[in-house]
């Protein structure tokens, strides 16, 4: 849905000559895309990042000859005091003292929303948001809808905003950081009584689990940031929510739009809006239950079946025929780093699930196969519950742990429970070698760490890319 009113401010109109400090160039593309967009529209851009030139080399190379001033390895107060706009990277803590010096804060998402003419479908959640957003984009395209995908999926929507029309649909995957950052903007002041920037026609919260507790002081703060996804929805909008925990019903009571509960189980007493029964997805309509998801789908993992159901339910509510919805959604085969089949070597299937950065996600991966699983897990600590690794160790053919601060806690807990594991391994290559040595024809090897990647890797994508290269090198 289009933004109904635009706030006054230096970013509301033309950007030519506007002084912008991009705070946090980053490694995922958001800062780079914003810098390119700002330069293309005539802004005077300073890019500042606490990382060094060496650490940012891959991103800096993509800046090319853009007319930007670089301040790396440090921040300078005047770059924030004198800027017309400070553009914040999601990884920058909101408590940063430099943000207090800024007169006007933006993000790449807010810049996009100010200029976007297209319909918006917004998707968040602790886990499953990338798969759900990617499937939504894929299914819309199969249904003949002009669709673009951006946001936390590592594609900034600023890369395509100038190409959009009112006939387009934009699927935005949004992290809690990106959502919470919208509250830093001048529009968030209720006394200003301006329409919120984010007004999605459809909003989805796939689930809520304990995560990012190294960023948030309280879980309720994390809960509140996720709620931003629907806070600006119109009353005729649709909010799809998780029915199988306590958080979905709490969100349902808060959304101004029409809530629809989505469950992985058949209804008991009170029917949710959509549910799974015998592997098939159903939705309750005025005409009665309608099948919108077949039993046979391309995407692996029972936890992913519910992600597909969110998409199917949303598309049915948008008016698409249930049979066409079922066909379109069932064809989606997944995305990199999320149960991605890398190769089959000597009868062993190797899967990259590097995006599994919490233990619950690794547990879901371990239970996704009907054959013996050898799972590579562990990494750096996020201060989260590690006890799901007890269930993982009990159900897999072998658990292989990468060295790291998170692994230290996992290993101690497993020893206390009397459960065995291999490692810790000092490198991913050593872990892959150990799995390749132990695995037999008909088994599955999956990288599903259940931990953060820092220390050994730049991020989870670097970890997944490294795994893919190591595995494929064994197939040659």
Secondary structure, 3 states (H helix, E strand, C coil): CCCCCCCCCCCCCCCCCCEEEEECCCCCCHHHHHHHHHHHCCCEEEEEECCCCCCCHHHHHHHCCCCEEEEECCCCHHHHHCCCEEEECCCCCCCCHHHHCCCCEECHHHHHHHHCCCEEEEEECCCCHHHHHHHHHHHHHHCCCCEEEEECCCCCHHHCHHHCCCCCEEEEECCHHHHHHHHHCHHHCHHHCCCCCCCCCEEEECCCCCCCCCCCCCHHHHHHHHHHHHHCCCCCCEEEEECCCHHHHHHHCCCCCEEEEEECCCCCCCCCCEEEECCEEEEEECCEEEEEECCCCCCCCHHHHHHHHHHHHHHHHCCCCHHHHHHHHHCCCCECCECEEEEEECCEEEEECCCCCCHHHHHHHHCCCCCCEEEEECCECCCCCCCHHHHHHHHCCEEEEECCHHHHHHHHHHHHCCCCCEEEECCHHHHHHHHHHHCCCCCEEEECCCCECECCECCHHHHHHHHHHHHHHHHC
